[in-house]
Amino acid sequence: MSDKPTFTGNLVELRRPSVEDRAELEDAARARVDGRTLRRKGRTEQLLIRTTPARRQQVERLARELGLTFAEVVERGLDLLEAQQQDRK
């Protein structure tokens, strides 16, 4: 995992991580993000969603590669969707 591909924003380019990569991602995410981190960034509301295992792995991988929390990955995605909607108007 030393040669990390650069994410260009095209979701088609994303690959599913192996079982070993997923375990490593989960361990790293749990170790790095806790409630204090989220409160420090002003995030106090909880949002629970159901998703596929592939989408969860995608969020985990993006968070690790970009050095973001899960919430930041989702927020960036929402910002991009809103920007696309504004461009269409």
N, C-alpha and C positions, 0 to 999 in steps of 0.2 A: 504493500500500500504506500510505498514511498513516492511513486509517480502518480500524483493526483491529477486527473484531468481538470481543466478549467471549465467551469460551467458558463455557457454562453447565453443562458436564458431559454434555450430550446428544450422543452421537456422530453422531446423524442430522443434526445441524446443520452438520457439517463439510463443507467443499467441497474438491475437488481443486485444488491450486494449478496455475497455468499453467506452461508450460515456463520462462518467464522467472523466475517466482517460485521455481520449484524450484532453478534455477541459483543464484539469490541466497541461498536457504536453505542450500544445500550449501556455498557459499563462506563464509557467516557461521558455520556450524557447525564447519567445519574450522579456521577462524581462531580460534575461541573455545575449543574443547575439545581438549586434548592429554593425553598420559599423566601429566604432572605434576599437572594439575587433578584427574584421577581418583584418583591416589594420595593427594593431599592430602585428599580426601574419604573415604579409607579403602576405596576400591574397588580391589582388586587381582586379583579373579577376572574372567576373561573368559567371556562367554556369547555364543555364536554361534547365530543362528537364521536360518531362511529365512522370508521373508515376501513379500507382493506389493508391487509398486512403490507402489500406493496407500497401503498401511499404512506403508511407509517414509516416504513424503511426509507422512503424517499425524503420525508421530512427529517428523519434522523441523520441521513447522510448529508443533506444540504446544511443542516445546522452545524455538523462537525466540519465540513469543508469550508464553510463561510465564517465559522467562529461565532455563530449566533445561537440564541436560545430557540426553542421550538416556537414560542410566541412571536419572535422576530421574523422567523421564516414565514409564518402565516400572515403576519402584518404586511410584509413586503409583497406577498402574493395578492393580498387584498388591494394594496395600493396600486399594483400593476393593473388589476382588473378595473378599478375605478378610472385610472388614466386611459385605458382602452375605451371605456364607455364614453368618456369625455371627448376623445378623439373622433368618435363616431357621430357625435351630435353636431 
